[in-house]
Amino acid sequence: MTADVLSRVFAALADPTRRDMVARLSESDATVSQLAEPYRITLQAVYKHLRVLEDAGLVSRPPGPQPRPVRLEVQAFDLMDTWIERHRDRVEQRYRRLDAVLAEMKGDNYEQDHRDSHRSRREAAHHPDDS
């Protein structure tokens, strides 16, 4: 069930107008007409965008007479945050493992180069042409 809700949330935020509405609502609640002001779309189109955001659980409008404020719902953001952080943690763990392997390889190369350098100096010190 969480995956379905998460899919609806991400699908709702796929539209730039809806993302802008969410960004504006993060500043303060607004009525539908206030939300509609900057867009060159019909009020009906604004209502359709709001319906998608409501169905995804991103916004709500309390029951009652018009004008009703549209407000963000934090639960949807918590759900996205949890999903993103889980994957961020996995990626960071992967990179830490890779960093450890690279550091180990670099250390091995340093030790090998150091041994080779030391051997070259010994061989040069006892070179047969030097006799």
KEZA-91165 format. One line per field, with one value per atom (N, C-alpha, C): atom name; residue in one letter; residue number from 1; y negated, z negated, x negated. Coordinates in pm, 1 decimal. Example, Ala and Ser with C-alpha at 12.3 -4.5 7.8 and 13.67 -1.06 7.14 Angstrom:
BEGIN
atome <- c(N; CA; C; N; CA; C) .
residu <- c(A; A; A; S; S; S) .
num <- c(1; 1; 1; 2; 2; 2) .
v <- c(569.0; 450.0; 330.0; 225.0; 106.0; -3.0) .
w <- c(-780.0; -780.0; -780.0; -708.0; -714.0; -787.0) .
u <- c(-1319.0; -1230.0; -1320.0; -1285.0; -1367.0; -1290.0) .
END
This chain:
BEGIN
atome <- c(N; CA; C; N; CA; C; N; CA; C; N; CA; C; N; CA; C; N; CA; C; N; CA; C; N; CA; C; N; CA; C; N; CA; C; N; CA; C; N; CA; C; N; CA; C; N; CA; C; N; CA; C; N; CA; C; N; CA; C; N; CA; C; N; CA; C; N; CA; C; N; CA; C; N; CA; C; N; CA; C; N; CA; C; N; CA; C; N; CA; C; N; CA; C; N; CA; C; N; CA; C; N; CA; C; N; CA; C; N; CA; C; N; CA; C; N; CA; C; N; CA; C; N; CA; C; N; CA; C; N; CA; C; N; CA; C; N; CA; C; N; CA; C; N; CA; C; N; CA; C; N; CA; C; N; CA; C; N; CA; C; N; CA; C; N; CA; C; N; CA; C; N; CA; C; N; CA; C; N; CA; C; N; CA; C; N; CA; C; N; CA; C; N; CA; C; N; CA; C; N; CA; C; N; CA; C; N; CA; C; N; CA; C; N; CA; C; N; CA; C; N; CA; C; N; CA; C; N; CA; C; N; CA; C; N; CA; C; N; CA; C; N; CA; C; N; CA; C; N; CA; C; N; CA; C; N; CA; C; N; CA; C; N; CA; C; N; CA; C; N; CA; C; N; CA; C; N; CA; C; N; CA; C; N; CA; C; N; CA; C; N; CA; C; N; CA; C; N; CA; C; N; CA; C; N; CA; C; N; CA; C; N; CA; C; N; CA; C; N; CA; C; N; CA; C; N; CA; C; N; CA; C; N; CA; C; N; CA; C; N; CA; C; N; CA; C; N; CA; C; N; CA; C; N; CA; C; N; CA; C; N; CA; C; N; CA; C; N; CA; C; N; CA; C; N; CA; C; N; CA; C; N; CA; C; N; CA; C; N; CA; C; N; CA; C; N; CA; C; N; CA; C; N; CA; C; N; CA; C; N; CA; C; N; CA; C; N; CA; C; N; CA; C; N; CA; C; N; CA; C; N; CA; C; N; CA; C; N; CA; C; N; CA; C; N; CA; C; N; CA; C; N; CA; C; N; CA; C) .
residu <- c(M; M; M; T; T; T; A; A; A; D; D; D; V; V; V; L; L; L; S; S; S; R; R; R; V; V; V; F; F; F; A; A; A; A; A; A; L; L; L; A; A; A; D; D; D; P; P; P; T; T; T; R; R; R; R; R; R; D; D; D; M; M; M; V; V; V; A; A; A; R; R; R; L; L; L; S; S; S; E; E; E; S; S; S; D; D; D; A; A; A; T; T; T; V; V; V; S; S; S; Q; Q; Q; L; L; L; A; A; A; E; E; E; P; P; P; Y; Y; Y; R; R; R; I; I; I; T; T; T; L; L; L; Q; Q; Q; A; A; A; V; V; V; Y; Y; Y; K; K; K; H; H; H; L; L; L; R; R; R; V; V; V; L; L; L; E; E; E; D; D; D; A; A; A; G; G; G; L; L; L; V; V; V; S; S; S; R; R; R; P; P; P; P; P; P; G; G; G; P; P; P; Q; Q; Q; P; P; P; R; R; R; P; P; P; V; V; V; R; R; R; L; L; L; E; E; E; V; V; V; Q; Q; Q; A; A; A; F; F; F; D; D; D; L; L; L; M; M; M; D; D; D; T; T; T; W; W; W; I; I; I; E; E; E; R; R; R; H; H; H; R; R; R; D; D; D; R; R; R; V; V; V; E; E; E; Q; Q; Q; R; R; R; Y; Y; Y; R; R; R; R; R; R; L; L; L; D; D; D; A; A; A; V; V; V; L; L; L; A; A; A; E; E; E; M; M; M; K; K; K; G; G; G; D; D; D; N; N; N; Y; Y; Y; E; E; E; Q; Q; Q; D; D; D; H; H; H; R; R; R; D; D; D; S; S; S; H; H; H; R; R; R; S; S; S; R; R; R; R; R; R; E; E; E; A; A; A; A; A; A; H; H; H; H; H; H; P; P; P; D; D; D; D; D; D; S; S; S) .
num <- c(1; 1; 1; 2; 2; 2; 3; 3; 3; 4; 4; 4; 5; 5; 5; 6; 6; 6; 7; 7; 7; 8; 8; 8; 9; 9; 9; 10; 10; 10; 11; 11; 11; 12; 12; 12; 13; 13; 13; 14; 14; 14; 15; 15; 15; 16; 16; 16; 17; 17; 17; 18; 18; 18; 19; 19; 19; 20; 20; 20; 21; 21; 21; 22; 22; 22; 23; 23; 23; 24; 24; 24; 25; 25; 25; 26; 26; 26; 27; 27; 27; 28; 28; 28; 29; 29; 29; 30; 30; 30; 31; 31; 31; 32; 32; 32; 33; 33; 33; 34; 34; 34; 35; 35; 35; 36; 36; 36; 37; 37; 37; 38; 38; 38; 39; 39; 39; 40; 40; 40; 41; 41; 41; 42; 42; 42; 43; 43; 43; 44; 44; 44; 45; 45; 45; 46; 46; 46; 47; 47; 47; 48; 48; 48; 49; 49; 49; 50; 50; 50; 51; 51; 51; 52; 52; 52; 53; 53; 53; 54; 54; 54; 55; 55; 55; 56; 56; 56; 57; 57; 57; 58; 58; 58; 59; 59; 59; 60; 60; 60; 61; 61; 61; 62; 62; 62; 63; 63; 63; 64; 64; 64; 65; 65; 65; 66; 66; 66; 67; 67; 67; 68; 68; 68; 69; 69; 69; 70; 70; 70; 71; 71; 71; 72; 72; 72; 73; 73; 73; 74; 74; 74; 75; 75; 75; 76; 76; 76; 77; 77; 77; 78; 78; 78; 79; 79; 79; 80; 80; 80; 81; 81; 81; 82; 82; 82; 83; 83; 83; 84; 84; 84; 85; 85; 85; 86; 86; 86; 87; 87; 87; 88; 88; 88; 89; 89; 89; 90; 90; 90; 91; 91; 91; 92; 92; 92; 93; 93; 93; 94; 94; 94; 95; 95; 95; 96; 96; 96; 97; 97; 97; 98; 98; 98; 99; 99; 99; 100; 100; 100; 101; 101; 101; 102; 102; 102; 103; 103; 103; 104; 104; 104; 105; 105; 105; 106; 106; 106; 107; 107; 107; 108; 108; 108; 109; 109; 109; 110; 110; 110; 111; 111; 111; 112; 112; 112; 113; 113; 113; 114; 114; 114; 115; 115; 115; 116; 116; 116; 117; 117; 117; 118; 118; 118; 119; 119; 119; 120; 120; 120; 121; 121; 121; 122; 122; 122; 123; 123; 123; 124; 124; 124; 125; 125; 125; 126; 126; 126; 127; 127; 127; 128; 128; 128; 129; 129; 129; 130; 130; 130; 131; 131; 131) .
v <- c(119.7; 0.0; -125.8; -125.5; -241.7; -272.0; -167.7; -188.1; -258.3; -223.0; -288.2; -435.9; -466.4; -605.9; -681.4; -620.7; -683.4; -706.5; -612.8; -629.2; -746.7; -759.2; -872.1; -1004.6; -1006.3; -1129.4; -1171.4; -1077.7; -1112.1; -1147.1; -1078.0; -1109.2; -1249.5; -1283.6; -1417.4; -1524.9; -1498.2; -1596.7; -1596.8; -1509.5; -1505.2; -1626.4; -1689.5; -1805.7; -1933.7; -2019.2; -2141.6; -2239.4; -2245.3; -2334.9; -2287.9; -2157.7; -2105.4; -2122.4; -2102.4; -2125.7; -2271.5; -2362.0; -2503.5; -2533.7; -2472.9; -2492.1; -2444.2; -2329.3; -2275.6; -2370.1; -2421.3; -2514.9; -2639.5; -2690.1; -2809.7; -2780.8; -2662.0; -2625.4; -2598.3; -2572.7; -2553.4; -2685.0; -2796.3; -2928.6; -2961.7; -2931.1; -2955.9; -2891.3; -2868.4; -2816.9; -2920.7; -2876.6; -2968.4; -2917.0; -3007.3; -2967.6; -2923.6; -2860.3; -2815.7; -2934.8; -3044.1; -3160.6; -3221.2; -3219.2; -3267.4; -3176.5; -3047.9; -2954.0; -2972.4; -3006.4; -3019.6; -3145.3; -3247.0; -3378.7; -3376.7; -3309.5; -3324.0; -3238.8; -3155.0; -3061.8; -3111.5; -3080.2; -3113.0; -2991.1; -2939.9; -2825.5; -2858.1; -2783.2; -2808.2; -2764.2; -2816.4; -2776.1; -2626.2; -2579.0; -2436.3; -2353.5; -2399.2; -2328.3; -2330.8; -2441.7; -2450.6; -2348.1; -2337.8; -2238.8; -2096.5; -2070.0; -1936.9; -1908.4; -2007.5; -1990.6; -1965.4; -2040.8; -2022.6; -1884.9; -1835.6; -1702.3; -1596.5; -1609.5; -1515.0; -1524.6; -1646.7; -1666.6; -1612.1; -1631.3; -1578.3; -1425.7; -1367.5; -1221.1; -1158.9; -1231.8; -1183.1; -1206.8; -1282.9; -1311.5; -1425.7; -1503.2; -1614.7; -1740.4; -1760.7; -1879.0; -1838.1; -1927.9; -1906.1; -2040.3; -2031.5; -2149.4; -2110.9; -2184.9; -2149.2; -2168.1; -2090.2; -2109.1; -2243.4; -2294.2; -2420.6; -2511.0; -2631.3; -2725.3; -2777.3; -2823.9; -2884.4; -3022.9; -3079.2; -3016.3; -2932.9; -2815.1; -2724.8; -2725.2; -2730.0; -2728.7; -2590.0; -2589.9; -2466.8; -2461.4; -2345.2; -2333.8; -2204.6; -2207.9; -2089.2; -1989.4; -1863.5; -1755.3; -1694.4; -1702.1; -1662.3; -1511.1; -1429.6; -1284.8; -1240.3; -1300.5; -1262.6; -1296.9; -1407.8; -1446.6; -1354.5; -1312.4; -1216.6; -1085.3; -1042.0; -918.4; -929.8; -1041.6; -1062.8; -1069.5; -1140.7; -1157.3; -1021.9; -937.9; -805.0; -723.6; -726.5; -651.4; -703.1; -834.3; -894.5; -864.6; -880.6; -857.7; -712.5; -619.4; -477.4; -451.9; -507.2; -485.4; -565.8; -682.9; -762.6; -686.3; -627.1; -549.9; -432.3; -363.0; -249.5; -294.8; -403.8; -455.0; -498.3; -567.4; -611.5; -492.9; -386.7; -265.3; -205.5; -202.4; -149.3; -229.2; -361.0; -445.8; -432.5; -414.3; -393.1; -263.3; -157.5; -30.9; -48.9; -122.0; -147.1; -229.0; -331.6; -411.6; -325.1; -232.1; -144.4; -54.5; -0.3; 84.6; 3.2; -116.1; -200.9; -239.9; -270.8; -305.9; -186.6; -68.4; 53.3; 77.2; 58.9; 77.3; -25.8; -147.6; -252.7; -219.4; -169.1; -127.5; -13.8; 84.4; 196.4; 146.4; 54.1; -0.4; -77.6; -152.0; -227.7; -131.9; -26.6; 71.4; 140.2; 176.7; 242.2; 147.3; 21.0; -77.8; -97.9; -100.2; -120.0; -1.3; 121.2; 240.2; 239.0; 205.2; 200.9; 96.1; -18.6; -126.5; -83.2; -18.5; 27.5; 133.9; 227.2; 333.0; 272.8; 172.6; 109.6; 44.6; -17.6; -80.0; 24.2; 137.9; 244.6; 301.7; 324.7; 381.6; 284.2; 157.2; 56.5; 49.6; 70.4; 65.6; 180.7; 292.9; 412.0; 444.1; 347.2; 369.7; 427.8; 532.4; 597.6; 504.5; 403.8; 313.3; 220.6; 212.6; 123.2; 181.7; 307.1; 371.3; 321.6) .
w <- c(0.0; 0.0; 0.0; -76.7; -81.7; 56.2; 131.7; 266.3; 355.4; 341.9; 422.3; 387.5; 258.9; 215.3; 265.3; 250.2; 295.0; 445.6; 519.5; 664.8; 699.1; 627.5; 652.1; 617.6; 508.7; 467.9; 574.7; 616.6; 717.8; 852.1; 886.6; 1011.5; 1003.9; 889.4; 873.4; 887.0; 834.4; 838.9; 971.6; 1062.5; 1193.2; 1278.3; 1247.2; 1323.8; 1264.3; 1347.9; 1296.0; 1231.6; 1281.2; 1220.8; 1080.2; 1063.3; 929.7; 835.3; 885.9; 800.3; 756.4; 848.8; 813.5; 709.7; 725.5; 626.5; 489.4; 484.7; 357.8; 299.3; 382.6; 335.2; 276.8; 343.9; 293.6; 164.9; 156.7; 34.8; -82.1; -52.5; -162.0; -234.9; -167.4; -229.3; -316.6; -266.1; -343.1; -273.0; -348.6; -290.3; -192.0; -96.9; 2.4; 47.5; 93.7; 153.5; 296.8; 356.7; 495.0; 587.5; 566.8; 654.1; 634.2; 512.3; 490.2; 560.0; 554.7; 623.1; 774.2; 824.9; 969.5; 1027.5; 945.1; 994.1; 1093.1; 1064.5; 1155.8; 1282.7; 1294.3; 1407.6; 1516.7; 1637.4; 1751.9; 1787.8; 1687.4; 1707.6; 1643.3; 1679.8; 1626.1; 1480.2; 1412.6; 1274.1; 1268.3; 1370.5; 1379.1; 1384.9; 1459.5; 1467.1; 1332.1; 1260.9; 1127.4; 1035.7; 1041.5; 960.3; 995.0; 1123.7; 1163.5; 1103.6; 1107.3; 1045.7; 895.5; 832.4; 688.5; 656.9; 743.2; 723.3; 724.9; 816.3; 823.1; 695.1; 650.8; 527.8; 405.9; 403.3; 293.1; 294.7; 412.1; 423.7; 380.8; 400.6; 359.8; 211.1; 146.7; 5.0; -23.9; 78.8; 60.6; 6.6; 41.3; -5.5; -55.1; -131.3; -175.3; -180.0; -171.9; -187.9; -288.4; -396.5; -497.3; -440.9; -489.2; -443.9; -493.6; -421.8; -462.7; -343.9; -373.0; -264.4; -197.7; -74.5; 0.6; -55.4; -50.4; -6.0; -117.8; -80.7; -176.3; -149.7; -253.3; -230.5; -188.1; -99.6; -60.6; -145.7; -204.9; -289.2; -257.8; -281.1; -260.6; -372.9; -340.5; -438.6; -456.9; -576.0; -604.4; -590.0; -606.7; -600.7; -466.5; -358.0; -225.1; -213.0; -271.0; -266.6; -354.5; -466.7; -552.6; -478.8; -405.3; -328.8; -222.2; -148.6; -47.1; -112.4; -222.9; -292.2; -337.5; -393.3; -437.1; -319.4; -208.3; -89.5; -36.7; -25.5; 26.5; -66.3; -195.5; -290.7; -291.3; -278.7; -273.8; -155.2; -41.3; 77.5; 71.5; 13.1; -4.4; -94.2; -203.4; -293.2; -220.7; -139.1; -63.3; 31.5; 100.7; 194.3; 118.5; 7.0; -71.6; -125.4; -167.7; -212.9; -98.8; 19.2; 136.3; 164.9; 159.6; 185.7; 74.8; -48.7; -156.3; -133.9; -91.1; -61.5; 53.5; 156.4; 270.7; 226.9; 144.4; 93.9; 16.2; -64.5; -142.6; -50.9; 51.4; 147.0; 219.7; 263.2; 333.5; 242.1; 116.4; 21.4; -1.0; -11.7; -28.6; 94.1; 211.2; 335.2; 342.5; 305.5; 308.2; 210.4; 91.6; -6.9; 45.2; 110.3; 169.5; 277.2; 360.4; 466.3; 407.3; 299.2; 234.7; 180.5; 112.0; 57.4; 169.2; 278.5; 391.3; 454.2; 475.5; 532.4; 440.3; 310.0; 212.4; 216.6; 223.9; 233.2; 362.6; 475.2; 604.3; 603.8; 545.8; 539.1; 454.7; 342.9; 254.3; 324.2; 395.8; 468.2; 578.3; 650.1; 758.4; 705.8; 588.6; 531.2; 493.2; 438.3; 401.9; 525.6; 630.0; 754.3; 819.0; 814.1; 872.3; 793.7; 665.6; 581.9; 611.4; 657.1; 686.1; 834.0; 919.1; 1062.6; 1111.3; 1197.4; 1242.3; 1322.5; 1387.8; 1465.6; 1376.9; 1249.4; 1157.9; 1107.4; 1137.0; 1085.2; 1146.5) .
u <- c(-82.5; 0.0; -86.7; -196.6; -284.6; -340.6; -375.0; -429.1; -327.6; -198.5; -95.1; -83.5; -86.6; -78.9; -201.0; -318.1; -442.0; -439.8; -387.1; -375.4; -284.7; -174.6; -83.6; -150.3; -227.3; -296.2; -396.5; -481.1; -581.4; -516.2; -408.5; -338.1; -277.1; -222.5; -163.2; -270.7; -387.9; -495.8; -571.6; -534.1; -599.4; -562.8; -452.4; -406.6; -464.6; -526.1; -588.5; -489.4; -366.5; -267.2; -233.9; -216.5; -185.5; -304.1; -426.9; -543.9; -549.8; -515.9; -515.2; -407.9; -291.7; -185.5; -231.8; -295.4; -345.2; -450.1; -538.1; -640.6; -575.9; -474.8; -406.3; -331.4; -271.8; -198.9; -294.1; -420.8; -516.4; -541.9; -514.8; -528.5; -408.0; -288.3; -165.9; -47.7; 57.9; 181.5; 235.1; 316.7; 373.4; 508.3; 590.5; 718.3; 691.1; 788.8; 773.8; 750.2; 822.8; 803.4; 665.0; 612.5; 475.3; 374.1; 399.2; 309.7; 314.9; 431.0; 449.5; 385.9; 363.6; 318.7; 202.2; 91.2; -23.4; -15.5; 84.4; 88.8; 183.1; 146.8; 232.8; 316.6; 387.3; 475.9; 610.2; 711.1; 844.7; 852.1; 949.8; 973.4; 1005.8; 1073.9; 1105.1; 976.5; 876.7; 748.4; 676.9; 687.9; 627.9; 693.0; 824.7; 896.0; 851.5; 827.2; 779.7; 642.0; 553.5; 421.4; 435.5; 523.6; 544.0; 601.1; 686.6; 744.2; 633.6; 539.9; 427.3; 343.8; 317.3; 239.4; 314.0; 446.6; 527.7; 529.2; 548.9; 551.8; 419.5; 311.1; 179.3; 154.0; 240.8; 224.2; 128.7; 94.7; 1.6; 67.7; 194.8; 266.5; 404.7; 464.7; 602.5; 673.8; 805.5; 892.1; 998.9; 1009.8; 1110.4; 1250.9; 1344.6; 1482.4; 1535.2; 1629.8; 1689.4; 1711.1; 1758.3; 1789.6; 1661.9; 1681.3; 1570.2; 1544.1; 1431.3; 1307.2; 1245.1; 1198.2; 1134.2; 984.1; 904.0; 759.3; 710.8; 614.7; 547.2; 421.2; 395.3; 275.3; 201.2; 71.4; -11.6; 9.4; -7.2; 2.3; -136.1; -186.6; -324.7; -347.6; -245.0; -262.9; -319.6; -274.1; -324.3; -472.6; -512.5; -653.3; -737.6; -681.4; -751.8; -773.9; -673.1; -683.8; -793.3; -794.8; -899.1; -1036.2; -1043.9; -1171.3; -1226.1; -1140.4; -1182.1; -1234.5; -1163.4; -1204.5; -1338.8; -1350.2; -1473.7; -1591.0; -1572.2; -1681.2; -1726.6; -1632.0; -1668.7; -1760.6; -1726.3; -1808.6; -1937.9; -1931.9; -2054.4; -2152.0; -2100.3; -2185.7; -2250.5; -2172.8; -2228.0; -2337.9; -2315.2; -2415.9; -2541.2; -2522.3; -2637.6; -2716.6; -2648.7; -2717.5; -2798.4; -2738.9; -2809.2; -2935.5; -2924.0; -3040.4; -3145.4; -3101.9; -3199.6; -3276.7; -3205.9; -3274.3; -3371.6; -3328.5; -3416.7; -3538.0; -3516.6; -3628.4; -3726.7; -3673.9; -3761.2; -3843.7; -3780.0; -3852.8; -3959.7; -3923.6; -4020.4; -4135.9; -4105.4; -4210.9; -4302.6; -4242.8; -4323.2; -4410.1; -4351.7; -4429.3; -4541.4; -4512.5; -4613.5; -4725.0; -4688.3; -4787.5; -4872.4; -4809.5; -4883.7; -4978.3; -4930.8; -5015.9; -5132.5; -5107.3; -5213.8; -5319.2; -5270.7; -5364.5; -5441.8; -5374.1; -5440.8; -5541.9; -5503.0; -5595.7; -5714.4; -5689.3; -5796.5; -5894.0; -5838.1; -5923.3; -6001.9; -5935.3; -6004.0; -6113.7; -6087.2; -6184.6; -6304.0; -6276.9; -6383.5; -6468.1; -6403.7; -6472.7; -6558.8; -6506.9; -6581.8; -6707.9; -6701.3; -6820.1; -6923.5; -6877.9; -6972.0; -7036.7; -6955.3; -7010.2; -7107.2; -7074.8; -7163.3; -7294.2; -7288.2; -7409.2; -7501.8; -7449.5; -7531.0; -7531.3; -7524.3; -7517.3; -7650.4; -7649.4; -7772.9; -7863.2; -7809.0; -7894.5; -7972.6; -7933.9; -8002.0; -8132.9; -8162.8; -8283.2; -8408.8) .
END
